[in-house]
């Protein structure tokens, strides 16, 4: 089920909120868990069993880590638990990728290829698997206690707002709220406001940008011109940001409506002046997960420059692979890792000496080049698209040209997307806080009217259109 669909907006969400509000305190967690399982089963059916198996297994491993805490047994149980989670992820997400990568090598030495039917990828398995590992690691590190009530573990892993596309919520961040939480009027109002903002990002910017990007990326390399290629990657750059940050906003808002405070996941990443800063602003819950659970345990930057560079490349190799079972995702990750390494040396010092605008342009260029590999599945097609961007396009500009894709809606959405990718709203919010008295009430009224308008226009757009994908569902 997708947040930006009529069935969620006008059936599932109102029903869930009503049942949750009317339920006694002792029934709130069971009702939220039951509806979360229904939410997942709506799109995945039988594969809700895979998630339930993950929940049961991690519940038992969590008890084992607590039982043997203080001795070598806890580390052994933790290792087995992490291995079980990675095995689950490997079977469903990487089995076909591994076989497809091995078969050419087998053919080169005249061995028969391995045949494997396509393995279904359960929606959100990367997200709930990482959350399950967070539970075990946080219990092992004594950052939060193991839960003896399996319902608490199940709700942490299966909670529908962040279940299928994040943000990746660590167990220690919500451990207390799983047991005891309150939802005040201000919390609920904040949640509604945050949800509507995310819905507007998705429906009014990401969807139109995605539709244009899909048309352009569907063209053959022989039809591409440089202008079309640049328009396509700009549209995709805006689509993926507003799509994913919009989903995160909706998830954070929904969590607050039920009394949970989820971590922020985006902080205007396209205004960054280095790739290092970009990863402090983009998909924050994932980058911080890799930092705290992998990069730092590998030694971080404490064991010399060579080891630091290797750690960065390993982390971003795995970050790329986490996003998808494809070598193009690996290339995307390694590109970011390589620039993080470069920024730690003379190149970084040279970058620091440049004017701020040049540093912004550098980041946007690197990010857009990397997005080409993220968006296009075939390596030769990605290289052809990059060649077109570099001025070596094969298209003659007669059959296909930029103006075929630039209608009034696309132009307005491009402008709105570029403006929205900059931190104007927080600036206006701080300005509003400085105002008081009669103007404060007026601004509050304007804010409410604007939110209602965004919701209505978004709902009409969703009802009228059929293009409504979420990019990160496939991860």
Protein Blocks (a to p, Z undefined) as FASTA:
>chain_A
ZZkbfklmmmmmmmmmmmmmmpcfklmmmmmmmmmmmmmmmmnmmmmmmmmmmmmmmmmm
mmmmmmmgoiaklmmmmmmmmmmmmmmmmmmmmmmmmmmmmmmmmmmnopacdddddddd
dehklmmmmmmmmmmmmmmnopaccdfblklmmmmmmomklmmnopaddfklmmmmmmoc
cddfklmmmmmmmmmmmmmmmmmmmmmmmmmmmmmmmpcfklpcfklmmmmmmmmmmmmm
mmmmmmmmmmmmmmmmnopacddfbehkllpcbfklmmmmgokllmmmmmmmmmmmnnpj
mnojklmmmmmmmmmmmmmmmmoccfklmmmmmmmmmmmmmmmmmmlmmmmmpcfklmmm
mmmmmmmmmmmmmmpmblklmmmmmmmmnopafbeolmpcfklmmcfklmmmmmmmmmmm
pckllmmmmmmmmpgcjllmmmmmmmmmmmmmmmmmmmmmmmmpmbdcdfklmZZ
